[in-house]
Amino acid sequence: NNLSIDIEKNIPKGKKRNSNSLAVIFGIEEYKNVSDANFAHRDANFMKEYFQEVLLIPSNRIYYKTNDDVGKAEFDKVFSNDGWLDKRTKKDKTDIYVYFAGHGAPDIKRNKAYLIPYDGDPNYASQTGYEVDVLYSELSKMNAKSVTVFLDACFSGANRNNEMLLADARGFAVEIDPVVSGNITVFSAAGGKEISSSWPEKKHGLFSYYLMKGMRGDADMDNDKNITYGELGNFIKENVSITAGMLDREQTPSLTTQNKNKILISF
C-alpha cells in the first residue's frame, strides 16, 4: 500500500511542555454488538503520536486503549474519583487531554448523550454507555490546570457510514450542549443530529483528520508559531464542513471553551 497519508508522516515537534500533563486515548473501531466505527483505531493510534510529539506528553503518562480493551470498566477506572487520572493529577498544575474515537449514542427519554464502550449497546445507552455529562463533571472535580477533550463521536444513533445503530431507526438525536466548567475545553466532531463521518480516502475520521492536520501547523492562521484553541477550532470547523459537503454529508464540529485565545501548541 503506497498510499501516503500526509498527517501520518513528519509529525512536527512542539515546544510547549508540561511534564505534569496526562492523557487518555480510547479508540474503538470493532464493537462486540454493533457495526464498526471505521478507522477509529487508526485515529487513536496517530493521536497518540501527536500527543507525544506535538503536545510533548510523556508516553508513560498516556493511558492508551483500543477496541476490546475499552470495556465499560475502563471509563470508570480512568475517570472516577481516585481513578487513574485523579491519582496522578496535581491540583492547578496538570494539563489533562482526553481523546475518544468510537460510537456515541443518545438516550432520547433522558435527553442525554453517551459514549459507547466496546461491549456496550447503543439501544441501551444509559445502561451500557458512559454519560458525557458525567465525564465532564468527573474531569472538572480533578481541579487540573486545564482539561481538553477531543470527541470524534456523534450522538445521532448512526455510525461513521451513516448506518443506523439503533433498532428504532427514526434518526432521533439529542442536542448536546456540553455542561462544562471554566477550565474544560471540548472539541466535538458533529452537531447533535449529524453523524461523525469517516473519510475513506484518508483512512481517518473526518474530524480526527483535520484535528491532526490543524495540530501539525495548518491551523496557525497568523503564522506566529502558536496555535490557540480558537484557531484550531475554526480550522477544524471550516475544513470538516467543506469536506463533508463534498461527501454529501453535513457535519459541523464545535468548540466549547472559555479560553479561545489560550495557546494550545507552540512550535
Beta strands, then each sheet from edge to edge (+ up, - down):
strand 1: 22-27
strand 2: 62-66
strand 3: 95-101
strand 4: 104-107
strand 5: 112-115
strand 6: 130-131
strand 7: 146-152
strand 8: 184-188
strand 9: 198-199
strand 10: 204-205
strand 11: 226-228
strand 12: 254-256
strand 13: 263-266
sheet 1: 2+ 1+ 3+ 7+ 8+ 12-
sheet 2: 4+ 5- 6+
sheet 3: 9+ 10-
sheet 4: 11+ 13-
end
